[in-house]
Amino acid sequence: MTDAAPRRGRGRPTRTQTEAGPATRDRILDAAREEFSARGYEKTSVRGIAKAAGVDSALVHHYFGTKEQVFEAAVEGAMAPALGAPETIVDGPLDGVGERLTRFFFGVWENPTSRTPLLAIVRSAVNNDTAAAVFRRLVAAQLMRRIAARLDALDAPDAELRAELAAAQLVGAAMLRYVIRIEPLASADIERIVAAVAPVVQGHLTNP
């Protein structure tokens, strides 16, 4: 007589599911971005994300935990292109850093491939306090701190405030152009926008 197979605890993913690996995790994240984009943060559920990804809800919890943690992972992945500015942009000469940073940031938004997930995330952040807190935390960690550290190394006064003001200028302009779509900003030529915003960003970072 053979021993019976051990029973799987309720709510725990099967071994086959957990061994699915990175492809399954990525599929869950893709489904999460679609759900957050279509429904917003409040109306999106872990069950809905799991159904869209073709997995059990327990597997979503296994990889990410709570809905907030799923959202944070989705945000981080979507925002990575916009917040992960190359070292040559952040650590290059301070002269021209405003233009380099502005051109890079809007370049990500102008790319349809990266703009779609960004829009999904930002729309959720606009309408929900929890989503907004996640968005702020990631912007602070991945963009502002890098810039502030660069300024601090050069003994610039109020480095954190300067970095926050620069980030506010960039994120605010992106919100008005791509999310709220206020005219004429929404349809203005991108080079005109870069030319107008870059000196302001530069001023926040380097003016006395």
C-alpha positions, 0 to 999 in steps of 0.5 A: 500500500502506498502512502497517500500524497500529502494534502496541499494546504488551502490557499497554497499554490501547487508545486507545479504552479510555483515551479512555473518560474519567471514566465508566470510571474511576468504574466501575472504582472502583465495582467495586473497592469491591464487590470489596473489600467482598465478598472483602476486600483480600487476596482481591481482585485487579486482574483481578477488579476489571477483570472486574467493571468490564467492562474490561481489567486494563491499564486498571485499571493505567493509571488507578490503578497497583497494587492498593494504589493502587486500594484507596487511591483507593477508600478516599479516595472512600468516606471523603470524606464522613466526613473532609471535614468542612465548614469551618464545623465545623472552623473554627467556635468551639471551644466546641461543636466536639466536638458539631459534629464528632461529629454530622457524623461519625455523620451520615455513618455513619447515612446508608445511601448513605455507610455501605455503601462505608465498611463495605467499606473499614473491613472490609478495613482491619481484616483487612489491614496494607496496607489498614490503613496506607492507612486510617490515612494518609487519616484522618491527612491529611484529618481529623486534620491539619485539626483539628490545624492549627486548634488550632495556630493557637490555640496549643493545646498538643499539637495533633496528639496532641489531634486524634489522640485525638479521631479515635480516639474517633470512629473507634473508636466507629464501628467498634464500632457499625457494623462489629463491632456490639457491643450495646447500642452497635450499636442505641442511639439515635444522639442518645444516642451523640452526647450521650455521645461529643461531650463526650469529643471536646471534652475531647480538643480543648480541655481543659487 
